[in-house]
Amino acid sequence: MKKTFFLFIALFFATRLFSQSPAIFDYNLTKQVIHGFGAASAWHGQLSDAEINAAFGNADSTQMGLSILRVRIDPNPASSSWVSEKSNAKKAKAKGATILASPWSPPAYMKTNNSTTGGFLKPEYYSSYANHLKNFCTIVPEVDIISLQNEPNIKVTYESCDWYAWQMLDFCKNNAPAIGKPVMMPETYNFSIKYSDSILSNATALANIDYVGGHIYGTSVRSYPLATNNNKGLWMTEHYLNGDTIETCMEMSKEIMDCLFGNMNAYVWWYLRQPGCNIINSGGSFKLKGYTMAQFSKFIRPGYVRVNGTYQTIPRMNMLLFKGPDKDVLVVLNQNTTAKSQSFVFSNMNLDMATKYVTSETKRLANEGSIKITNNAFLDTFDAQSITTYVIKRVSSAIHETVADDIRIFPNPAEDYIQLSSVEHVKSVKIFNISGQLVRSVIKPTTSKIAVADLLPGTYIADIEQSNCSKRVRFLKK
């Protein structure tokens, strides 16, 4: 009753003081877990240490904080590309990145046209193709997730392979487990769900894949309940926009916002460094698109959970809130060519201060100081054509400032249980699926083993709270 009263008071003053409707967020209503933001090094050759640090480091405003690298599996195992991508993966992994590997074509001899452009994978080579992908993972052990095919549903004049939906279903049923890594499919050109629908609707194939990936060329962003309800990671794994104007960056920001609002767990840009649609320059300096990406990737870290709330109150203006282990992140996009004001009201969390970062036509990740959050509400004005990120400190966050690096979970991937390396001082273990739903809660565990046998295959987050700190660990349930 008391919480409801204070929320009413906050809403009353917000609506009386400010003409537009407040954006309202309820911390008790959470959505998907965020896996990260990334870009691809396909056809890049070896990235330099400076470029890796700029892209995947997160120490200051010269580092973007990317957490996913997408590498290319060259159809020729003897190619220097395998050496280059191994180097890129190793360096990015050392910075904490998740590595996604995607093939554009199987080796030519496995295909109906004996070419790495177009043609189909011959059924008699399905097993050999699985071994080919496994071999890449052996050479590049940093790979975390492997895709079966880049854009199987479009005919092009460059490296590619055609698949019918029934062929990919057959491969997922019978050959995907032989790869030995978590599998992503179908990475269709226009996020066509014809391929993934059939796989997600087949019990055998469903158990053999872990992620649904797709590209958003020629289509609009939309949610995909069949994937999220089956606890499969939902990733946007490729898109790009040429140009580097503020108008381009506004379009890019809206696209990222829409993907996250559509319950996607990850957003991966196309080229990291290559010219034309890249987000960093050679040597590691940021394009304006790089600063735009950084407004998301530096602050919304893997394991954060989206909080349900208002997406828009003013035309061409959007906002999203993400809950972290000990702090939170609010992102606000103003595409309008004039400044706009917006108020925010938060419930079921005690908030203190918000540090503000802005990228616009004239600003680059500009730190504009802190704003006091009073009665869990605040008002601010947003520059024309800007993306603003607030890092929010909670009133009670002081007890969570220490990260519990001593607590680990194993095995990972898990089958019947996860085991904590220690339960000393552990107050609770809460397990969330990738949609942000709480699926298991153990208060004051007396044993280090937590049963997970009944959970659906997929990715989960274990939220481990100790007496003086907390930690989130991502694990895979086979």
C-alpha positions in Angstrom: 0.0 0.0 0.0 2.8 2.4 0.9 4.7 1.7 -2.4 1.5 2.4 -4.3 0.9 5.6 -2.5 4.4 7.0 -3.2 4.1 5.9 -6.9 0.9 7.8 -7.1 2.5 10.9 -5.6 5.4 10.7 -8.0 3.1 10.4 -11.0 0.9 13.2 -9.7 3.8 15.7 -9.5 5.3 14.5 -12.7 2.1 15.1 -14.7 1.4 18.4 -12.9 4.9 19.8 -13.4 5.5 18.6 -17.0 3.1 18.9 -19.9 3.8 15.5 -21.5 3.1 12.1 -20.0 6.0 10.6 -17.9 7.8 7.5 -19.0 7.1 4.9 -16.4 9.3 1.8 -15.6 8.5 -1.0 -13.1 11.5 -2.9 -11.9 9.3 -5.8 -10.9 8.5 -6.4 -14.6 11.5 -7.5 -16.5 12.0 -8.7 -20.1 15.0 -10.2 -21.9 18.6 -10.7 -20.8 21.1 -8.8 -22.9 23.9 -10.9 -24.4 25.8 -7.9 -25.9 26.7 -5.7 -28.8 29.2 -6.5 -31.5 30.6 -6.2 -35.0 32.2 -8.5 -37.6 35.9 -8.9 -38.6 35.0 -10.9 -41.8 37.6 -10.2 -44.6 39.5 -7.8 -42.3 42.7 -9.7 -42.0 44.3 -9.4 -38.6 43.0 -6.6 -36.4 45.8 -4.6 -34.6 46.1 -4.5 -30.8 45.0 -0.8 -31.0 41.9 -1.7 -33.0 41.0 -4.6 -30.6 41.5 -2.3 -27.6 39.4 0.4 -29.1 36.5 -1.9 -30.0 36.5 -4.4 -27.1 38.1 -2.4 -24.3 35.9 -0.5 -21.9 38.1 1.7 -19.7 37.5 5.1 -21.1 35.8 7.2 -23.9 38.3 5.9 -26.5 37.0 2.3 -26.0 33.7 1.1 -27.3 33.0 -1.8 -25.0 31.8 -4.3 -27.6 31.1 -7.7 -26.2 30.6 -9.8 -29.4 32.9 -10.5 -32.3 31.5 -12.2 -35.4 34.2 -14.0 -37.4 34.1 -15.6 -40.8 34.8 -19.3 -41.5 36.7 -19.4 -44.8 35.6 -22.4 -46.9 39.3 -23.3 -47.3 40.9 -24.5 -44.1 44.4 -23.7 -45.5 43.4 -20.1 -46.0 45.3 -17.4 -44.2 41.8 -16.2 -43.1 41.7 -19.0 -40.5 45.0 -17.6 -39.1 43.7 -14.0 -39.1 40.3 -14.9 -37.5 42.1 -17.0 -34.9 44.1 -14.0 -33.9 41.1 -11.7 -33.9 39.1 -14.2 -31.8 41.9 -14.7 -29.3 42.4 -11.0 -28.8 38.7 -10.2 -28.5 38.2 -13.1 -26.2 40.9 -11.8 -23.9 38.8 -8.7 -23.6 35.8 -10.7 -22.5 34.0 -10.9 -25.9 31.7 -13.7 -27.0 32.8 -15.2 -30.4 30.3 -16.0 -33.1 31.6 -17.8 -36.1 29.6 -17.8 -39.4 30.3 -19.6 -42.7 29.4 -18.0 -46.1 30.0 -21.3 -48.0 31.1 -24.9 -47.4 34.2 -26.0 -49.3 33.4 -26.1 -53.0 33.8 -29.9 -53.4 30.9 -30.4 -51.0 28.5 -28.4 -53.2 26.2 -29.2 -56.2 28.0 -26.6 -58.4 31.6 -27.2 -57.2 31.8 -23.5 -56.4 31.9 -21.3 -53.3 29.3 -19.1 -54.9 25.7 -20.3 -54.8 24.8 -24.0 -55.2 23.6 -26.3 -52.5 25.4 -28.5 -49.9 25.1 -32.1 -51.1 23.3 -34.3 -48.6 26.1 -36.9 -48.7 28.4 -34.2 -47.3 26.3 -33.1 -44.4 28.5 -35.1 -42.0 31.7 -33.7 -43.6 30.3 -30.2 -43.3 29.7 -30.6 -39.6 33.3 -31.8 -39.3 34.5 -28.8 -41.3 32.8 -26.5 -38.8 34.1 -28.5 -35.9 37.6 -28.3 -37.3 37.3 -24.5 -37.3 36.4 -24.6 -33.6 39.3 -26.8 -32.9 41.7 -24.4 -34.7 39.9 -21.4 -33.1 38.9 -22.7 -29.7 37.7 -19.2 -28.6 34.5 -19.8 -30.6 31.5 -19.8 -28.3 28.7 -20.0 -30.9 28.7 -21.4 -34.4 26.3 -20.5 -37.2 25.3 -23.0 -39.9 25.1 -20.6 -42.8 25.2 -16.8 -43.6 22.0 -15.8 -45.5 20.8 -19.1 -46.9 17.8 -17.5 -48.6 19.3 -15.1 -51.0 21.2 -15.5 -54.3 24.2 -13.4 -54.7 27.4 -13.2 -56.8 29.8 -13.6 -54.0 30.7 -16.4 -51.5 27.4 -18.0 -50.5 25.4 -21.2 -50.3 21.7 -21.9 -50.9 19.6 -23.9 -48.5 15.9 -24.8 -48.5 14.2 -24.8 -45.1 13.7 -28.6 -45.1 17.5 -29.0 -45.7 18.4 -26.9 -42.7 15.8 -28.8 -40.6 17.4 -32.1 -41.7 20.9 -30.9 -40.8 19.8 -29.6 -37.4 18.1 -32.9 -36.6 20.9 -35.1 -37.6 24.2 -33.3 -37.9 24.3 -30.2 -35.7 25.3 -32.0 -32.5 28.5 -33.2 -34.2 29.9 -29.7 -34.4 30.4 -29.7 -30.6 29.5 -26.0 -30.0 26.2 -24.1 -29.3 24.5 -23.7 -32.7 22.9 -20.7 -34.3 20.5 -20.7 -37.3 19.3 -19.6 -39.8 20.9 -16.1 -40.2 18.5 -15.3 -43.0 18.9 -12.2 -45.1 15.5 -10.6 -44.1 15.0 -12.4 -40.8 12.7 -14.8 -42.6 11.3 -17.2 -40.0 10.3 -19.8 -42.5 13.6 -21.7 -41.8 13.6 -21.3 -38.0 9.8 -22.0 -37.6 10.2 -25.5 -38.9 13.3 -26.1 -36.7 11.8 -24.7 -33.5 8.7 -26.7 -34.1 10.5 -30.0 -34.3 11.5 -31.5 -30.9 14.7 -33.1 -32.1 16.0 -30.1 -34.0 14.9 -27.8 -31.2 17.1 -29.6 -28.7 20.1 -29.3 -31.1 20.2 -25.5 -31.5 20.7 -22.7 -29.0 20.3 -19.4 -30.9 18.1 -17.9 -33.6 20.0 -15.3 -35.6 18.9 -13.1 -38.5 19.7 -10.0 -40.5 17.3 -7.1 -41.0 17.9 -6.1 -44.6 14.7 -5.4 -46.4 12.5 -5.9 -43.4 11.3 -4.3 -40.2 12.3 -5.3 -36.7 9.7 -7.5 -35.0 9.6 -9.8 -32.0 9.7 -13.6 -32.4 7.8 -15.4 -29.5 8.5 -18.9 -30.9 12.2 -18.4 -30.3 11.9 -16.6 -26.9 9.2 -18.9 -25.6 11.5 -21.9 -26.3 14.4 -20.1 -24.5 16.6 -19.6 -27.5 18.8 -16.6 -27.8 17.5 -14.1 -30.3 20.3 -12.2 -32.1 20.3 -9.6 -34.8 23.7 -10.6 -36.4 24.1 -8.3 -39.3 23.0 -5.0 -40.7 24.7 -1.8 -41.7 24.1 1.8 -42.9 26.5 3.7 -45.1 27.4 7.3 -44.4 28.4 8.8 -41.1 26.1 11.8 -40.6 24.0 12.5 -37.5 20.9 11.4 -39.6 22.5 8.0 -40.2 23.3 7.7 -36.5 19.7 8.5 -35.6 18.5 5.8 -37.9 21.1 3.4 -36.5 20.0 4.2 -32.9 16.4 3.7 -33.6 17.2 0.3 -35.2 19.1 -0.8 -32.1 16.3 0.5 -29.9 13.7 -1.4 -31.9 15.7 -4.6 -31.8 16.0 -4.4 -28.0 12.4 -3.4 -27.6 11.6 -6.5 -29.8 13.1 -8.7 -27.1 16.3 -9.4 -29.0 19.3 -10.4 -26.8 22.1 -9.1 -29.0 22.8 -6.6 -31.8 25.8 -7.1 -34.1 26.8 -4.5 -36.7 28.4 -5.6 -40.0 32.0 -4.4 -40.6 34.0 -3.3 -37.6 36.8 -1.6 -39.5 36.4 -2.0 -43.3 35.6 1.2 -45.2 32.0 2.3 -46.1 29.9 1.0 -43.3 32.5 0.6 -40.5 32.3 1.9 -37.0 36.0 2.4 -36.4 38.8 3.7 -38.6 42.1 2.0 -39.3 44.1 2.3 -36.1 41.0 2.4 -33.8 39.5 5.9 -33.8 35.7 6.0 -33.8 33.4 7.0 -36.6 30.3 8.9 -35.4 28.5 5.5 -35.8 31.1 4.1 -33.4 30.2 6.7 -30.7 26.5 5.9 -31.4 27.2 2.2 -30.8 29.2 3.0 -27.7 26.2 4.7 -26.1 24.7 1.2 -25.9 27.7 -1.2 -25.7 29.8 0.6 -23.1 27.0 0.7 -20.6 24.5 -2.1 -21.2 26.7 -5.0 -20.3 26.1 -8.8 -20.9 23.7 -10.1 -18.2 21.8 -6.8 -17.9 18.0 -7.3 -18.1 15.5 -5.0 -19.8 12.9 -3.5 -17.5 9.4 -3.2 -18.8 8.2 0.4 -19.3 7.2 3.2 -21.7 8.8 3.1 -25.1 7.5 6.4 -26.4 5.5 9.4 -25.2 6.7 12.0 -27.8 6.9 11.3 -31.6 10.4 10.3 -32.7 11.6 9.9 -29.2 12.2 6.5 -27.5 13.5 5.2 -24.2 14.6 1.9 -22.7 15.8 0.9 -19.2 18.1 -2.0 -18.3 18.8 -3.4 -14.8 22.3 -4.5 -13.9 23.7 -6.3 -10.9 24.4 -3.0 -9.0 23.5 -0.1 -11.3 21.1 0.5 -14.1 21.2 2.1 -17.6 18.5 4.3 -19.2 18.9 5.1 -22.9 16.9 7.9 -24.5 16.8 8.7 -28.3 15.6 12.0 -29.6 15.4 12.0 -33.4 13.7 15.4 -33.5 15.5 18.4 -34.9 14.6 20.4 -31.8 15.4 19.7 -28.1 12.7 17.9 -26.2 12.0 17.4 -22.5 10.9 14.2 -20.9 10.1 13.1 -17.3 10.7 9.6 -15.9 9.1 7.7 -13.0 10.5 4.5 -11.6 8.8 2.0 -9.2 10.0 -0.9 -7.0 13.6 0.4 -6.8 15.2 3.2 -4.8 17.3 5.3 -7.1 19.8 8.0 -6.2 21.8 9.7 -9.0 22.1 9.4 -12.8 25.3 10.2 -14.7 24.6 11.5 -18.2 26.5 10.8 -21.5 25.5 12.3 -24.8 26.4 11.8 -28.5 25.0 14.2 -31.0 26.2 16.2 -34.1 28.6 18.2 -31.8 29.1 15.8 -28.8 30.9 12.5 -28.6 30.1 10.5 -25.5 30.1 13.8 -23.6 29.9 13.4 -19.8 27.4 16.0 -18.8 27.5 15.4 -15.0 25.0 13.9 -12.6 21.3 14.4 -12.1 19.7 13.9 -8.7 16.7 11.4 -8.8 14.1 12.6 -6.3 11.3 10.3 -5.2 12.3 8.0 -8.0 11.5 10.5 -10.7 13.4 13.1 -12.7 13.0 15.5 -15.7 15.6 16.3 -18.3 16.0 18.0 -21.7 17.4 16.2 -24.6 19.5 17.8 -27.4 18.2 17.7 -30.9 19.2 14.5 -32.8 20.9 13.0 -29.8 21.4 9.6 -28.1 21.6 10.0 -24.3 22.7 7.3 -21.8 22.2 7.5 -18.0 24.2 5.3 -15.7 21.9 5.1 -12.6 23.2 4.6 -9.1 20.8 3.0 -6.6 20.4 4.2 -3.0 21.2 0.7 -1.8 23.9 -0.1 -4.4 26.8 0.4 -1.9 26.6 -3.1 -0.7 27.0 -4.4 -4.2 30.2 -2.6 -5.1 32.4 -5.6 -4.7 32.3 -8.3 -7.4 32.2 -11.8 -6.2 35.0 -13.2 -8.4 35.5 -16.1 -6.1 32.1 -17.7 -6.9 32.1 -19.8 -10.1 29.6 -22.3 -11.5 30.3 -25.5 -13.3 29.8 -27.6 -15.4 29.0 -25.1 -18.2 27.3 -26.3 -20.4 25.1 -28.0 -17.8 22.7 -31.0 -18.0 21.2 -32.0 -14.7 22.6 -29.4 -12.3 24.9 -26.4 -11.9 27.4 -26.5 -9.0 28.6 -23.4 -7.1 32.3 -23.4 -6.1 31.2 -22.3 -2.7 27.9 -21.5 -0.9 29.6 -19.7 2.0 27.7 -16.4 2.6 25.4 -17.1 -0.4 22.0 -15.5 0.4 20.3 -16.7 -2.8 20.7 -18.1 -6.3 18.1 -17.0 -8.8 18.1 -18.3 -12.4 16.6 -16.3 -15.2 15.9 -17.4 -18.8 16.9 -15.2 -21.7 13.4 -13.6 -21.6 14.2 -12.3 -18.1 11.7 -14.6 -16.4 12.7 -16.1 -13.1 12.7 -19.9 -13.5 14.4 -21.0 -10.2 15.0 -19.4 -6.9 17.0 -21.0 -4.0 17.2 -19.0 -0.8 20.2 -19.7 1.5 21.3 -22.8 -0.4 22.6 -25.6 1.9 24.1 -27.6 -1.0 26.4 -26.4 -3.8 24.3 -28.2 -6.5 21.3 -26.5 -8.0 19.0 -28.7 -10.1 18.4 -27.6 -13.7 17.4 -30.9 -15.4 13.8 -29.8 -15.9 14.7 -26.5 -17.6 14.5 -26.2 -21.4 17.8 -26.2 -23.4 19.1 -22.7 -23.8 21.0 -19.8 -22.2 20.3 -18.8 -18.6 21.6 -16.2 -16.1 22.5 -17.3 -12.6 22.2 -14.3 -10.2 24.2 -15.2 -7.1 23.8 -12.9 -4.1 26.2 -12.9 -1.2 26.0 -11.0 2.0 28.2 -8.1 0.7 28.1 -8.5 -3.1 26.4 -10.1 -6.1 27.5 -11.7 -9.4 25.7 -12.8 -12.6 27.0 -15.8 -14.5 25.7 -16.9 -17.9 25.5 -20.6 -18.5 24.2 -23.0 -21.2 21.7 -25.7 -20.4 22.0 -28.6 -22.8 
